[in-house]
């Protein structure tokens, strides 16, 4: 499951890096960057815990299996 989740994150990051939102501080500038993630599976506690290792999960939209 980790590899499937990480693959989804990599795709979402490559598509949404231009988006502006607040999530985690950038090490070089001190500014915040947000990433929108759309999953290919339902949002579960295991998925949220796995993604939370990389940054704070701020919002979850269960209806479309998405989070920021």
Secondary structure, DSSP 8 states (H G I E B T S, - for coil): -HHHHHHHHHHHHHHHTT----SEE-TTT--EE---EE-SS---HHHHHHHHTTS----EEGGGTEE-
